[in-house]
Amino acid sequence: MSSSNSSAEKIPVFLLKTKSTPHDGYEEKFAATKKENGQQFEPIFVPVLEHTFMQNGVSTVKNHLQKKQIGKHLSQEYGGMIFTSQRAVEVFAKLVEEGKGTRLHPLPGII
């Protein structure tokens, strides 16, 4: 950045992430930060990751849900499910939505 920049210009800062919605904490922090000379930062988001559901894993979860193999009874193979990310919640919601109105609904009587 050259020294001829006016104090009104913003300093671009690359953030190697997808912008969160509806608000992004990093954007708010950098946009609110001013340097001693009055210059502000301009956050620029650069998405570097892309996620896709692994069909093999999705099929495994779907199969266990449909066969009612997850629950508190001794006859069930698994005692529960732990969601470790928003993506895990999304795929679970997708499976539940796909099963609505069918005899294979993973959660009959609940949803």
Steps between C-alpha positions, in 0.01 A plus 500: 500500500653831398537797730279711269185332633257735665368425846157432344628191315447166661776243532389170343540194722449149362300265721543142382146391586146512375311798634258398774139611474311693610796658681869420493694579817828539313348747257353703782828499693718605207251757369485663843879504553683820413874544482666792677500702176122458463511236230253214522526142386284357222441128554502296179370146532672227300325163533760223511293197597206332341306227670302218354325225684673165469227283348635181659478654848159654433369161384635333815326749730178478297507121522547502879220754542258305282575176682453678834847390614562815702337535839500414868391135479749212528381359169617813318849511357582858606409691812470838334635752253735789567497791259846653478435769238233701327559283192411189700174663609428596138542146369284361782227754423525408132451130579201572725344722233550236231331238719187702579179329397664162442497184706879539517482833681790494747302666779134396478278669754755772568500688172 
